[in-house]
Every structure is written in C-alpha cells, then in structure tokens.
Amino acid sequence: MKATFKQFLEAKYYLQGNAWISLYQQHAKEERKAGGSVEINYGIPYVAVNLSNGEEYFLQGEDAERLLDEVPDEISAEDWLLAKEW
C-alpha cells in the first residue's frame, strides 16, 4: 500500500537529519506535474498558491511575510508552499 503524503510528513520526525527535505521536494514536484503552482512577490509582498486539487490560497502584506518567515532555510519557499499541509 502506498503511503499518503500526510503519512510521509508525520514520519519526517523519525527521519535522520534533513531527510524530510527530499519528501517535500518530491511532493512539490508531483504537485507541479498535476497542475499546482506558486507565485511569490517579495516586493508587495504576496503569495498565491494553487493546488492541483482546486484549493487556492492568497496572502498579502503581513500575512504573506509571516508565512514566508516560516519557510525552513533548507528548502525553497515554492517547494515548501506546495508541499505543506494547508
């Protein structure tokens, strides 16, 4: 049986070092292939996330800044936003 991405995320706490990063990157890659996208403007700022399941998220101003501040240094903001649990 194939594990869901949520199960992978829960398992990340048991992975050695930064092994969780590859899980996020793989999920982000799959999400892009399925039609997901991320647009980030650091100047205004705003973040627009469109997931392949039809969910859409848009944050601007301080909300976008706070969200971007949560991004771990080890992964790109785009990959993290596509792979995170909303």
Contacts in CASP RR format, 6 or more apart in sequence:
PFRMAT RR
TARGET T0000
AUTHOR 0000-0000-0000
METHOD contacts of the structure
MODEL  1
MKATFKQFLEAKYYLQGNAWISLYQQHAKEERKAGGSVEINYGIPYVAVN
LSNGEEYFLQGEDAERLLDEVPDEISAEDWLLAKEW
3 11 0 8 1.000
5 23 0 8 1.000
5 27 0 8 1.000
5 83 0 8 1.000
6 85 0 8 1.000
8 23 0 8 1.000
8 27 0 8 1.000
9 20 0 8 1.000
9 23 0 8 1.000
9 85 0 8 1.000
12 19 0 8 1.000
12 20 0 8 1.000
12 23 0 8 1.000
15 23 0 8 1.000
18 74 0 8 1.000
21 74 0 8 1.000
21 75 0 8 1.000
23 83 0 8 1.000
24 75 0 8 1.000
24 79 0 8 1.000
24 80 0 8 1.000
24 83 0 8 1.000
24 84 0 8 1.000
25 75 0 8 1.000
25 79 0 8 1.000
25 83 0 8 1.000
27 82 0 8 1.000
27 83 0 8 1.000
28 78 0 8 1.000
28 79 0 8 1.000
28 80 0 8 1.000
28 82 0 8 1.000
28 83 0 8 1.000
31 51 0 8 1.000
31 52 0 8 1.000
31 82 0 8 1.000
31 83 0 8 1.000
32 82 0 8 1.000
34 52 0 8 1.000
35 50 0 8 1.000
35 52 0 8 1.000
36 50 0 8 1.000
36 51 0 8 1.000
36 52 0 8 1.000
36 82 0 8 1.000
37 49 0 8 1.000
37 50 0 8 1.000
38 47 0 8 1.000
38 48 0 8 1.000
38 49 0 8 1.000
38 50 0 8 1.000
38 77 0 8 1.000
38 78 0 8 1.000
38 81 0 8 1.000
38 82 0 8 1.000
39 46 0 8 1.000
39 47 0 8 1.000
39 48 0 8 1.000
40 46 0 8 1.000
40 47 0 8 1.000
40 48 0 8 1.000
40 68 0 8 1.000
40 77 0 8 1.000
40 78 0 8 1.000
40 81 0 8 1.000
41 47 0 8 1.000
42 68 0 8 1.000
44 60 0 8 1.000
44 61 0 8 1.000
44 64 0 8 1.000
45 60 0 8 1.000
45 61 0 8 1.000
45 64 0 8 1.000
45 65 0 8 1.000
45 68 0 8 1.000
46 58 0 8 1.000
46 59 0 8 1.000
46 60 0 8 1.000
46 61 0 8 1.000
46 64 0 8 1.000
47 57 0 8 1.000
47 58 0 8 1.000
47 59 0 8 1.000
47 60 0 8 1.000
47 64 0 8 1.000
47 67 0 8 1.000
47 68 0 8 1.000
47 81 0 8 1.000
48 56 0 8 1.000
48 57 0 8 1.000
48 58 0 8 1.000
49 56 0 8 1.000
49 57 0 8 1.000
49 58 0 8 1.000
49 81 0 8 1.000
49 82 0 8 1.000
49 86 0 8 1.000
50 56 0 8 1.000
51 57 0 8 1.000
51 82 0 8 1.000
51 86 0 8 1.000
55 86 0 8 1.000
57 86 0 8 1.000
59 67 0 8 1.000
67 81 0 8 1.000
68 77 0 8 1.000
71 77 0 8 1.000
71 80 0 8 1.000
71 81 0 8 1.000
72 80 0 8 1.000
END
